[in-house]
C-alpha cells in the first residue's frame, strides 16, 4: 500500500502529490510498458525528485498496481451503474455510450489495462478473480432476470458483456488502425458517433425480445 495511504488522514498536499504521481505513471507506463518505465521518468513527469516519489510509493511495481487499480475501478463504474429497476435496453444503451466515452476520453487507461491482460495479468489476477468477477457475476444474474422476464432476447450474458467490452474498447486500443482504415476525413466525433450508432442498431436489435 502506498505510504501516503497508510496515514489515517492524508493532507491535501499528500493527495495532490499522489495524484500527480499516478497521472505521470499512467503516461510513462502507457508509453514504455512496465519493463521500460523507470521511477526516474515517473518522478520527472510528476515534477518531483525520485526520493520524494519513494515517500509515497516504495517501488515501481507498487505505482503500477496503484495505476491499474484506479484504472480498473474507473472502467467498472459503467457496469456497476446498470440499474436493476431500469428498462433493460435503455440500461444497455447507456452502458455502450459510457464505455465509448471512456474509450474516447481516456484511451491511455484502456491501452495500459489491455497490455496487462495480454501479459497474462501477473499483477492484478487476484483483482480479476475477485472484485471484477464478483461484479460481472452480479450483472450476469441481473441480465438473466431480464431475459427470464421476457425483457431481453435469450443470449449468454457473459458473452454479451465480453462483446460490449471488446467493441467499445477497440476504439481506444486500436485507435491508429481505426483512423488509418477510416481515412483522414473521419474525425474523432464522426468515428465515435458512427460506432455508437452501429452498436445501438446491431447489438440492441439483437437483444430485443421477439414480439
DABEL-V20055 format. One line per field, one symbol per residue. ss: DSSP state (a for helix, b for strand, c for the rest). phi: phi as a letter, one per 20 degrees, with the letter a starting at -180 (. if undefined). burial: b if it has 24 or more other C-alpha atoms within 12 Angstrom, else e. A space follows every 10 residues. Layout:
# DABEL-V20055
ss: ???
phi: ???
burial: ???
This chain:
# DABEL-V20055
ss: ccaaaacccc caaaaaaaaa aaaaaaaaaa aaaaaaccaa aaaaaaccca aaaaaaccca aaaaaaaaaa aaaaaaaaaa cccccccaaa aaaaaaaaaa aaaaacaaaa aaaaaaaacc ccccaaaaaa aaaaaaaaaa aaaaaaaacc ccccccaaaa aaaaaaaaaa aaacaaaaaa aacccccaaa aaaaaaaaaa aaaaaaaccc c
phi: .gffeeffcf fgffffffff fffffgffff edmffefcff fffffembef gffffecfbf ffffffffff fffffegfff fgegeefgff fffffgffff ffffecffff ffffffffen lfdcgfffed gfffffgfff ffffffffem ecffcfffff fgffgffffg fefcgfffff ffnffeegff ffffffffff feffffefff e
burial: ebbbeeeeee eeeeeebbbb bbbbbbbbbb eebbeebbbb bbbebbeeee ebbbebbebb bbbbbbbbbb bbeebbebbb bbeeeeebbe bbbbbbbbbb bbbbebbbbb bbbbbbeeee eebbeeebee ebeebbeebb ebbbebeeee bbbebebeeb beebbebbbb bbbebeeeee eeeeeeebee bbeebbeebb eebbeebbee e
